[in-house]
Each structure stands twice: as C-alpha cells, then as structure tokens.
C-alpha cells in the first residue's frame, strides 16, 4: 500500500514526534488547529485519518460527512469525545493511548494521597505566611490502611504497582472479572466499601460511571475515607462530595478533574462559580490540580509514540 495516499488531518497540537514519524512512515500529514467543527466537517471527506485530543466532539453529523475516514486516533486515554458505536458501525478504527500516561497518573495519585495524609500543601502555605502549626498539621501514615481502587485498567494497575512500596492492603473493583493481579485483590463493590480507608477512581467516563460518586454511594462506606479522583470529573457529584466533606464522611479529597470541566479539558467555566466549587476552593483538606495527572513531559512523548505505533499497525 502506498501510504502517501493516506491523508491524515491533525486538529490538535501534539508532541512533534507524532507528525515526524508518520511522515517518515510515508503518510501524508495536514494540520488545522483553528477551524471550527463545521469548517472541518466541510472537508473531512478528503481525509482517511484524523488525530485529535479533545477540541470538539466527533458525533454522527461529523462521521456522516467523513465518508473516507479509516481511523480516529485520540492522543489520550479515553474516547468519550467520539460516538464510538456509530464510528465502529462505519468500520472506522478507534485508537487511544491509555498506556501512554498510565505511569504519570499513578505517580500523581500517590503524590496527592501523601500530600493529603501529611497536610503538605496546607502546612507549606501556613509556614510561608509566617505560621508554625505543628499539632494542627499532625499527619496520618499509609501503613496499615486499605486502599480501594475502582477501575483496574492501565491507570488503576499503575497506581496499585506504586503502592507496593507501602505496607498497605490494596483492593480493586472492576466491571470485568479476573482483573486483579499480584498488586491488588479484586472484590465486590460492597466489600470495597466495607473495608477501604482510601478510594481512588481510575474509571473512564461512561453512562455507568456518570455521577457514580453520589451521597448514596458515599454513605455505603463503613468508615470515613479519603477520595482521590484522577479519572473523570463527571463521575463525582460535587455537591454530594462537599456534604460528605462537611460531615467528615470524606476526610479529604484530591481532585485532578472536576465536574465543571468543559469537554476540551482546557478550561473550567465562565460566569458565577457554583457554591460547591467555592467550598472546594476554600477547604484545607481538598487538593486541586488542573487535569494534569497524565500531563507530564514523559507522557507527552509516550502518548504520541503509542498513537504512531497503533496507526502504523493498521496499515501493516
């Protein structure tokens, strides 16, 4: 096959190796980082592949106009910005790269957990403002705790592997059977809620995980617990999280993702902030980062390399 006849449209910027290696392999690359969705739709019939991050949704309208599309490659872990069922029905290959930033997400989750347990960010801010509060910043140790992981794919497995250096019990829950390994024991959700001191989410966004962490879910935990979310913001009902923080049912939260994020993940929202979000901004036991858990210099390169390898494999 003459790969020069395979035209690929890049609608988001990525690590330069992605473009360079596809070009070296023989593909024809074109870039358009500024046109609207409608403008891209008007010309998408001319392309055989499209490389995206999250600039806009690839929906039925878009796919109906993409009459020659052979693959959609998303440089990231999830495919929620794509109508996957419709694309698959049209015979379009769907490519993602959850392997590419799994290590970064696992390390970020560890960092958030240790910071929450030891009040690192709170204590840092106090010392820098001239306060020296030792007793108020007495921490907790991970040793002897039970860590519950929901979603035991690439991200969940990465987090569990990094917990091996701590004397903890690690439980995992997944919709697929037999996902546990040497780093985590798979259990029913009810058992995880019975035993966990920490809950870490590593699930994709699906109808099943949308608003999954609500008051009913939280109250089924036997013990007060810490929450880490490096997955998707829509999985957590922020108002219910705030109520649990106020009551002490949730002892602290590390949130890399928020319910209020736009689809592009690049911005939050415009206008007045919801009261629940204002509480998160002020709470000393809440740690917030701007969707950067998988956003390292190393993962930037790994994600691009994974996408290149998977595109090339289609045409071998």
N, C-alpha and C positions, 0 to 999 in steps of 0.2 A: 504494500500500500504506500502510495506517495503521500507522506504526512503534510507536505506543503499545501495539499488541497484541503486539509483540516484547518478551518479558521476558528480561532479561539478569541472570544471577547472577554477582556478583563474589565470589570466595572468597579473594582476597589483596588487600592494600592496594597501590595504585599511585599514580602522580602524579595529583593531583586533576583535571587537565585531561581525563583519560580519561573519568571519570564525567560531568564537566560538559558536554563536547562531545557525548557520546552522548545525554545528557538534552536538550540543545539541538536535536539532530537529530530528537528525538521518541521515542526508545527508552524503555522502562520499566526502570529500574535497581533492583536489590535487592542488598544486601550480606550476607554471612555469613562472617566471618573466624574463627569459633571452633568451629563444629560439626565433628564427626568426619566422616570419609569416609562412614560408614554413615548418619549423620544427613542428610548432603547427598544421598546416593543415594535416601533415602526421599522426597525432594521434588523431585528433579531433573526428573521428568516435567512439572513445571509451567513449565519454562523452555525458551526457544528458543535461548539462547546462554549460554555460560559463559566468564568471563575468569579466567585462572589465572596463577600464576607456577610454583611447584613444591611446593605444600603436600602434595599426595598424588598418587598415580598414577591416571590416568584409564584404567582397564582394562576388560575385557569385561563384568565384572559391573556396573560403573558405566554403561557405554554401553548395556547391555541395558535398564536402568531409565530411561535418558534418551530416552524414546520420541518426544519432540517437539524434540529438540536439532537445531539447524540449523548451529551453528558452535561451535568451541572456539578461543578466542584465548589464546595464551600470550605474556605480556609478557616476552619474552626471545628468544634466538637459536635455541634448539633445541626439538625436540618429543619428546625421548626419554622424557618422563614420560607420554606418551599412546600407547595402542595404535593407531598411525596406520592400519595396514592395516584393522583392524576398523572404525574410525571412518569411513574412506573408503568401505568397502563399504556402510556405512549411509547414505551420501550426506551426511555431515557435513563442512562446510568446516573445514579446519585452517589456522589463521593463526598465524604467528610474526613476529618483527621483527628479523631479523639485521642489517638496515640501520641499526637504531636505535642499536646500541652498537659498530658496527664501528670508528669513529674512536677511541673510547675504548680499545678492545682494542689497536689498532695503536700508540697512544701508550704504553700501559702496557708492551707488549712492547719498544719502543725503550728505555724507561726501565730495564727490567730488564737489558737487554743492556749498556747503557752502565755501569750500576752494577757488573755482574759484571766487565766488561773493566777497569774502573778501581778496583775494590775500594772503592767509595764507602761502602757500609754498614759494611764491616769497618773501614775507616780512621776513619770517623766514631765508631764505638764505642770504638776504641782511643784516639783523641785525647781523647774525653770521659772516659776512665778514666785519663788522665794519661800515655799512651804516645805517643811521637812516632817512628813507624817508617816512614821514607821508603823504604828499599830493599825492605823486606818488602811494600810496597804499590805497587811499580812495576807500571804497568798495560800493557795492550795497546791498540793502535789498530785501529779498524774498517777503515781504509783498506787496500785490497788483499785483504781477506777475501772469502770466498764464503759467502753466506747461503742456506741451503736452507729452503724453506717447503713443508710438506706440508699440503694443503688450501688450494685457491686460490679460495675463495668470497669473501664480503664481508670477512671478517676478514683472510684472507691477503692480499687485494688492498690493504687499508688499511695493513697493515704494510709491504708492498713499496713503496707510494707514499711512505711516510715515510722509507724508506731511500734515496730518490733524492738526498737531501742529503749522502750519504756516498759516497765513492769505493769502492764495493763491487760485486761481481757477485752478482746475485740469481737463483736457480733456484727453480722451483716444480714440485711434483708433485701431480697430482690424478687421481681415478678417471675424470673426464670428459676427453675430448680437447679440444684447442684452447682451453684456458683461459688460457694465457699472454697477456701484453699488453706494452705498452711498458715496464713496470716489472719484469717477470720473464720468464725464458725457461723454458718447460715442458720437462722432461726426464723420462726414465725414472727410477724409484726407484734403480736401480743406479748411474746416473750421478750422481745427487744424493749418494749415499753415497760415491762415489768422490771428489767434489770439495769437499764442504761443510766449512767451519770452524765453522759455526753451524747448528743445526737448530731451527726454530720450528714448533710444531704449531698448526694452525688448522682442525682436523677436528671434525665432530660426533661424538657417541658413537653408534656402530653396532656390529653384530657384527663387522664387518671391522676397526674401529679399537680394539675392546676388547683391552687388553693387547698392543697393537701394538708398543710400545717395550719389547722384552724383550732378553735377552742376545744372542740370535741376531741380532736387528735391529741392535743397537748395535755388535756386533763386525764387521758388514759395512761399517762406515765405515772408510775408508782412514786418515784422520787422527784424532787426538784432537779432540773438538769440544765446544762449549758447547750446552746444551739450554735452550730456553725453551718452557714449556707454559702457555698462557693458554686452552686449549681445554677438555678434559675430563680429570679425574684418572684415570679408569679406563683411559685409553689407555696409561698408563705403569706397568710393573711396578716398584713401589718398591724391592723387594729387588734386582732386577737393576740398577736405576739406582744404588743405593748401591754395589754391587760395582764398577760402572764408574767411579764417583767415587773409590773407594779405589785402583783400579788406574791411574787417570789417563787412562783412555779417554775419560771425560767430564770436561772441565776445570772445569766449573761448571754449575750449574743454577738457573734462575729459574722457580719454580713458583707459579702463581697458583691452581692446582687440585691436589687430592690424591686419590689412590686411596681414601682413607678417608672422604671426604665422604659424608654422607647424601644421599638423593635431593633433599631440600629445599634443599641447598647452604647451609643456615643454621648447621649445626653439624658438628663432626667426629664423634667417637665418645665413648662413655662407657667407663670402665674402663681397664685397662692399655694403655699405648701399645706398638705393635709396635716391635721393636728397630730396624727400618729407619727408622721415623719418628723415633725418638730420635736416630739418626745425622744425619738431615736437620736436626734442631733445633740440633745442635752444630756442624755443618760450616760453616767460614768461607767456603767457596766455593758455598754454597747460599743463595738468596734466596727467602723465602716470603712470600706475601701471601694474604689470606683470600677468594679468589674475588671480587676487586674490579676486575679488569681492565676490565670493561664497566660498572662501577658508579659512574659519575660523575654529578654534578648535571645535566650537559647530556644525558647518555644517558638518564637517568631521564625527562626530558621527551620526548626523541626517540622512545624506545620507546613511550611512551603515545600520542604523535601518530601513529606508524606504525600501531598497532593500531586506533585510531579510524578512520583513513582506510580501512583494509582491511575493517573491519566495514561501514562505510557503503557501500563499493563493492559488497558482496554484494547490497544492497537497492536499488541504483540502478535 
